């Protein structure tokens, strides 16, 4: 059922309409389940896991299985409306690409898994400078910085030692 046809329903977001257009162009049906999954993603500024999406759908009274959620997320990623992130947690997270700040980077806490977005004009400038020096035409960049957030540091979390160290100190 297309919720835009139901005059009693809230208006369908322009992002849902874009996704619907993509589905029709691919010869795929626009279903209420697909729209519900897309609405959760487009309504959030967070980096959502499949479990997060399923929880939000259930709290809204929707009973949509994980297989349908995964298939819909795959379609959203293929449509380029949603970005898929792998922050090394053993599962993927999803973020819509139609935000007010499409060019941003991520700080990922290795202790709690929290993701903080930030934007840096200095990084954008560095990207352009490096690209110019290499004769490369850049369109975007992706930066993920892994470490410990302020709260986890305050709670006493420590970063693991990286790499191997020699037990015999050279003099």
C-alpha positions, 0 to 999 in steps of 0.5 A: 500500500502506498501511504501517499494515497492515504489522505489520513496519513501524514505526508510522505517525505520527499526522501520516501518519494525519491526511493519510490521513484527508484523502485519503480525505475527498477521495476520493483513494487513500492510496498508499505514495508519498504516505505516503513524501513526507509522512513526509519532511516530517513527520520534518523540522524544516527548510524543505525544497525539492522537491530536498531531499525527493527526495534524502531519498527516494532515500537511503531507497531510494525512487524517486519522481518529482518530479511525484509529489512536487509533487502530494503537496506540493500535497495536503499544503498543501491539507490545511493540514498543511504550509505552503508558503514562498517565500523569493525563491530561485526555488523553494518550501520546505515545512514541516509545521505540526504542530510544537511551535512553530506560531507562529514567524518566519523570518530568511532569509540572502540570501547562503547561503539559510539559514533560521533560525526564531525566536519572539518574544512581543514580536512576538505582543504587537505583533500584538495591540496593532496589531490592537486599535488597528485594530479587527481580530481577528488569528489569526496573523502571518507575518514574514520578515526578509531579510539576512545571517547571522552566518557570511556576514557573517564571510566578508565578504558585504555587503548590496546597496544598496537603491533608487536614490540621487541622485549629486548630494548636496543641500546 
